[in-house]
Amino acid sequence: MKTIKAYLPYFTGVGFALIFGFSFMFTKVALDYATTMQLMGLRFLIAIIAMIILKVLKLIEVKLSFKDIIAILPIAIFQPLLYFIGETYGVYYTSASMAGIFMALIPVLTAGISFFMLKEKLSFIQLLFVVLSLSGVVLISIMTLTDAPSSLAIGVLFLLLAVVAGSFYTVLTRKATKTYSPISITFVMMAFGAIVFNIAGYTDSLINDYSYLKPFLELRFLGAIMFLGVLSSVGAFFLMVYTGSKVSASQNALFVNLTTVVAILSGVIFLKEQIFIYQIIGSVMIILGVWGANFFSEHKISRRNN
């Protein structure tokens, strides 16, 4: 039982990485039927409704004072506000696989931020595996952007915004989980996203004269938004926050690298996006880096306990 509990954060880390990896594909599908702000608004509307239902059924417990909400609010500004603006517009202007690739840049920023804010350090062997993982990301990024049309530039800028926001979110969550439960943090995030994005999306629908809820009539959009709103926004965020409460910020961010591999494969298989040999090589480097950094962290903890 103790062994299962010890490895549970790693299982939840892989879980949220898989869900987030597929979320880029579902975002691309949903954008065929909705504008970016409309999509984000409806996504978080579904998410907060799902959490309210779980709360009413007493499947989750959320106890938050006004002071608690204010304390958690900085996390919600980075994630979902800034992150999802960057991710959704980034996917719109590029592709599902490109978005997943850039998200794997989050660990390098997280490691730097956590070093200064949380005083967390990596061993030399862990650092080597982090470098290996990031080298895979760099390989894929450079080769992908070679000879790319200039129209991708704006999408890349939005994806970089998502990377920066995701890095700060990871570090801030690590600190917040010492005081607040993963459920409480996720609830504030979903509520904040629902309020902000729905105000922006509905205002846009009034200005440009289109039906805000019309995409729900399309089955493909309905399936995509349910995945994004329930499984990705609620389920994966809870898994991510839980993982972040049990491992270091830099370790938590390493699971994001797995998202890259899943995003590439889902884009190729379901969206018929092209895959190249350098993407396969880079993905293998990413997986080995994630495994090595986490394996030697566990090994180091075991030796210290012994």
C-alpha angles and dihedrals in degrees: 000000000000090000092052091048091049092054096038094095089057092052091049089047091055089045096057090042091057093047093047090047092058092041092075090059093048090047090054090050093047092050088066087071106028141040118251096257091041091053093049092047094050091043094057092039088060090044097053092043088054091051093047090052090050089049093049090049087051091237089126132028121221120178113170132162123201088257090054092051091051090050093051094042096089088061091052091051091059094036122054100000105052096021096053094044087055096042099044096045088041092055090045093056098036129017142281093258093047090053092051091050093054093047088064088068088072095087095061092054092041092053091053095045094045090050091060100033103034101021090232118160137194125220118243093255091049090049090054091054091046089053090049091052094047091046087060089053092048091049092052093043096049094045092046095051093047108111090357117155117259090244088076092066095081090048091051091052091053091048090052088053088055091049093053093045092047092052095052090044091056093052096043091049091053089058096041096052089067087070107021133045121248089245093055092048092048092048093054091047094051093045092049092048092048093051098044100040095042092051089050094043097045091046089053091051090053093048095047095035105236133132109265096205098036095102089069087073090068115083094209091053092045092054092046095047092048090053091047096041102042111019099031105031097038108020099038094041091053090050090047094049091046091050090048090054092056104039135040120279092248092050092048091052091051090069086064087070089068087059088067093059093046092046092052094047094045091048091051098043101039106021095035093235114163121258124203134198092252089057090054092048092046092049092053089051090050094051093048090048093052092047095047097047092050096040094054091044089057090044091052092050091049092052091048092050092048 
